Amino acid sequence: MRDDQGKRAPVLSARDLHVYYDKVHAVQGISLDVHAGEVVAILGANGAGKSSAMRALMGLVPVRSGSVLLEGTSIDALRSDQRVARGLGYSPEGRRVFGDLTVHENLQMGAYVVNDRDEVSARVETVYGMFPRLRERTRQLAATLSGGEQQMLAIGRAMMRRPKVLMLDEPSLGLAPVMVKVIYQTLQRIREQGLTLLLSEQSAHIALAVADRAYVFENGRVAFSAPAQDLRNDPALRASYLGA
């Protein structure tokens, strides 16, 4: 898909998004683009507006003004479930798995609109191939999994719809370093398969290892955007925008 100037058009865009919680202006005119096949990271400290922006893209919080476009078409009027049906996958902050369902049942819930049982089974196998630990726990209740295993399950559940864009909100939050490494090794494999990823992270060095581009948020605004390699390789940029 290309725009009117013949350039490759983004698969997902935000244009001048504004989100309020009562009188708190949490997202202040954020714009961003995600192109097919790339990994884009949203970086920033706690409270910078990362999760609010992700939730706005998913239609989980009301947008005061601005627009969200998927493949060049506005999805502002769509509910979150309708956005999922159109091609957005979402793994929320805090994972939010169904604790009283098994791992297998959680994955099936991710494909609840797919009527072909063989297709659902094939998708489950794809997830198990990405996360072998989930296969080992297929009959285990999600509430009994470790935090890292729940994060794997949340990502796998979002992948069950085979989204055009997979959005991951703080995938490393609260996890032990060894589990963060496992999660991001898997994201690297997902990236190599060509799936489009948008992820928000406080841990910039982790996200920059897999990202193509990054947006740095400060106080609800985009403070800086650049190729991830520039942020990885330039200590002055990292110090100025990431405090590292």
CORPE-V560909 format. One line per field, one symbol per residue. phi: phi as a letter, one per 40 degrees, with the letter a starting at -180 (. if undefined). Layout:
BEGIN
phi->???
END
This chain:
BEGIN
phi->.bcccgcccccbbbbfcbbbbfccccbbgcbabbcdgbbbbbbicdgchcccccccccgcbcbcahabbbfgbcbdcccccccccchcbabcdggfccccbcdcccccccbcccccccccccccccccccbdccccbdccccccccdccccdcccccccccfccbbbbbfcccgccdcccccdcccccccdccgccbbbbaccccccccbccbabbcafgbccabaddcccccbdcccccbbgb
END
